[in-house]
Amino acid sequence: MNKFLPVLALGLLAACSIDPKDYETAPVTVQTASGPVTCQLYTRSLVTWDRSIDRPANMTVAAADQICLSEGQRQKAAGTSPAGASEPDLSL
């Protein structure tokens, strides 16, 4: 029985995997001094996944991602969900 426990645990873990695509919202455009940054935001509770999907040519990916993360944090603090988002039930 003990030799099957790791296999069972792995199976349960795989069944609980979270796919970010399940929580995507409509893209949001943030205006910056360098130009518009298009962000893929997720629900308020998953702001760590927020990232840029389009940015000005003179902006690094890291800078654009930080702008999107900040926008997600701003919306979280304001208590608003991005358009099309619904809060997931992450309880198991």
N, C-alpha and C positions, 0 to 999 in steps of 0.2 A: 504494500500500500504506500509506503513512504517513497518508493521510487517513482510513483505516479504523481505525487504532489507537485513537483516542479512543472510538469507538463500541464497539470490542471491550472496552476497559478498563471502560467504563460498564456493559456487559452482564455482565462478570465481577463487578463490584462489586455489582450488583443481585442476582446469584445468591447472593452471600455475606451478604446482609443478615440481621441477627439480630432476630427478633421476641421481645420480652419474654414474650409469652404462652406461648411454647414452654418457658419455664423457671420458670413460676409454680408455687408450692407451695400447699398448703392454707393458708388465712389463719390467722394467729397472733394471739391477743389478749394484749396487755401491760397489766397493771394499773398505773395511775398514781394519784397523789393526786387528780387531777381526774376520774378515771374510766377506764374501759377504752378502749384504743386498739386497733383491729383493723388488723393489718399484712399487706400482701401482700409476702411475702419470696420471694426467688429462690434459686438455688444459692449456696453459699458464695463462689464465685469472682465472683459478680455482685452483690455487696451494694450497689453504687452505684445499682441499680434499686429497692431496697427502699423502700416508700412506705406511707402510711396509706390505708386505704379506708373507715375509719369512726373518728370521734373524738367526744369530748364537745363539746357546743355552746359551752362556754366556752374551748375550746382552738383556737389557730390551726392552719391546715393545715401551716404551716412547723414549728411545734412538734411536731405529731403525726408528720410525716415524719421529723423528727430522732430521735424516740423509736424509730421503726421502723428507721431506719438504724443506730442504736445497738444495737438487738436483733439485726439482721443481723450486725453486727461482733462482738457477744458470742458468737453461735453460731459464727461463723467462727473466733474465737479458741479456743473450746471444742472445735473440731473436729467439731461435729455439723451435719448438714444439716437444714434445716426438713423437717417431715413431707411426704412425697410428692416430695421433691426427688431428683434424680440429677444427678451432675456431668456437664455437657456436654463433648463432645469438640470443643474449639474449634480444634484443629490443622487446618491446611489442607494 
